[in-house]
Amino acid sequence: MRACLALNYVPRGWREVKVTFIPKPGKNNYTDPKSYRPISLTSFLLKTMERMCERELRGSALMNLPLHDKQHAYSLGKSKESALHQVVTMIEEAIQNKEICLGSFIDIEGAFDRTNFSSIKCALSRHKVEPALIDWIVNMLSTRIIKIASESQPIQIKKGCPHCEVLSPLLWNMVINELISKLNTNHFYTVGCADDLTILVSGKTASIVCDLTQAALRIVEIWCREYDLTVNPNKTVL
């Protein structure tokens, strides 16, 4: 496995991915492909290699340049509950200060499926990951060949992180970390949990709160356009 990393080599058997589709709960129309979640079944050896890569990322690059503390998904000691607690606390503080608080609850559409490889490479580079590890991860993702059924023709994948793979959640966290950091740096209180963002804006008047919210949403719009992603309008509310 160390030789694979040193030579930037992904064995063909590791690249072959069998994809099965599982219905998402609570959907009204199961004739819509979006009502199903693709699950990737890959080599045990590849999963072992990914686990080694994840350990290296968490123990080296992310120790030196950690993810933003308001990212709650796939992080030790954090969860959806801790994200919700931060959101509720911020809203309660606004009420105590007799301020208006407007929340934007945003879903990044198909985050795992649509994230392109260049975005992942940029995110890894921002965290100063070793070039050899970056190259192997990108090579592993970009040379995947999927088969939907045993008799189907193999398909070369052009973007995305495979669902249920070891590295996928961490890679997405590293990609969206830039947006979470940018919003909080611009004083827009933002909490992230996987592909969901909550942006809270407080102020004394409705006009100020609305203007600030528009500015925050503009940052999200620009970032999504830059990374070839979109906001899901059906899951995004104010």
N, C-alpha and C positions, 0 to 999 in steps of 0.2 A: 504493500500500500504506500509506503514511503517512496518507492520507485515511481509509482503512478504520479505522485505529486511532483517529484523532482523532474520527471520527463513530460509533465503535462499530458498524461495519457489516461484515457478512459476506456477500459476494455469493452468490446462490443456487447458482451453479455450484460454489462452494467447499463448500457445505453438503452436497451430494449425495455419498454414500459408497457404494461398491459393496463388499460383504462376501463374501469367499470363505473356505471352511473347509478347513484343512489338518490331516490326522490327526497327533496327537501320537505320537511314537515310543514303543514299549514297552507300549502299552495292550493288555489282553486282550479287551476288549469294545468294538468300534467301532459298536455300536448305541446306545451311550450318548453323548449330545451332548457330555458333558464330555471325551470322548476326542478332540475336535477343537478346534483353535485358530482363532478368527476373525481374519482378516487384512483390514484396511481399506485400500481403494484409493481415494485421493483426488486432488484436483487438484494438479498440479505447482506452481501459483501459491500454493495454500494451504500446501504444504510449504515454499515459499520464505518465506512470511510467518511460519510457525511457527519457521523457523530464525532469522529476525530477532528474534522474541520470545525464543527461547532464549538468543541472544547477549546480549540486554538483561538477562535474568534473571541469567545467570552473571556478566556484567560489571559489574552494579550491585548489585542486592539481595543476591545470594549472596556478593559480595565483602565487603559490610558485615556481613551475618549469615550466615556459612557454614553448610552442612549439618554435622551431627555427624561427627567424624573416624572414627567406627566404622561409618559407612555406606559400603559398598564398591561398590555397583552404580552403573553409569553415571557414574562419577567419574574424572577424569583421574588416571592413575597408580595406580588401584586396580582390583581384579578379584576373582573368586571365589577365586583363589589367595591374594591378600593377606588376604582374610577368613579363609580356612582357616588361614593362618599365624598370625594373631592368636589364633584359637581354640586351636590346638595349643600355642602358647607359654603361654597362660594355664593350660592343663591340666598342662603340664610343670612350671610353677611350683608348682602345688598339690601335685603328687607330690613335688617336691623339699622342700617344707615339711611333708611327711607329713600332708597334709590330704585330706579327701574332696572330690571335685569332681563335682557333679551338673550335667549339661547338659540344657537343654530346647531341642529343635530344632523350631521352630514355622513353619508355613506359613499365611499369610493367604490364605484361599480366594477365588479370583476377584478378586484385588486390583484389577487394571486394569478389569475389567468392572463391578465393584460399587461403586467409589468414587463417592459422590454429588458433585454440583457444589458444594454448600455446603461440603463438606469441603475441596475444592480452593480455593475462595474464601478460606476461613479460613486455610489454609496459606500462600497468597500474601500475605494481609494480615499474618500473623505476621512475615513476612520484609520487611515494609514495601515491597512492590512498588507502583509507581505505580498509583493507582486506575484510570486509563484503560486500562492494560495488563491489570489484573485483569478489568475489565468485558469487554474484547474476548475474552480467553481463555475466560471463562465463557460468553459469548454464542456463541462458535465451537463450544464443546462441546455446549451445550444446544439449539442449532438444527440439529444434524445430522439428516439424513434418510437412512436406509440402505435399500438394496435388496439382497436376497440373491441374486436372479436377475433377468435382464433383464425378465422378464414379471411379476415379483412386485410387490405393492403397496408403496409406500414406507412406512417406519415411523419415527415420531419417537422419538429416543433420550431416555431420562429419567435416565440415569446412566452413569458409566464413562468411561475414557480409551481411545480407539481403539488397538488393537494395531498396531504397526509405524508409528505416527505419530511425528513428530519430537519433540513436546513431552511425550508420554505418560510416558516413563521419568522425566523430570525432575519432572513434576508429582506422580507417585507418591512419588518420593524426598522431596519437600517435605511431603507428607501424613504419611508414616510417620516423618519426622524427629522429630516431636513425641514419639512413643512411644519411639524409641531414646534420645532425650535424657532423657525422664522416667525410664526404667529405669536409665540410667547415673547420673543425678543421685541416685537412691535407692540407689546403690552395688551395683546388679545389673549385673555385667559383661555387656554386650549388644553383639553384632556383627550388623549388618544387611547383607543382600545382596538387593536387589529386594524380593520379598514373603516372603523367608525371614529368620527371626530365630534367633539362638543366644544363649541366656541361660545363663551359667555362674555357679554359686554354690559357693563353697568354705568349708570349716569343719572343725573338729576332730572333731565328732560328727555322726552321721547325723541325729539329731533336729533339730539346729540347721539343717543344710543343707536338710532337708525343709521345715521351717517357713519358711525364707527363700525357698525356691523357690515355695512356695504363695503367699507375699506378692507375688513377682514376677509369677506367673501371674494373680493377682488384678488387678494393674495392666493386664496385657494384656487381660483379660476386660472390664474397665470401659472401656478405650479402644476396643475393638472394638464394644462396645454403643453407645458415644457416636457412633461413625462409621458405624454400621449395617453392620459387617463381621463376619466370623466366622473362626474358626480351622478349618482343614481337619483333622479328626481322623485321617484316613487317612494324612496326611503329617506328622503331629506325633508326636514320640517323646521319651522321657526316657532 
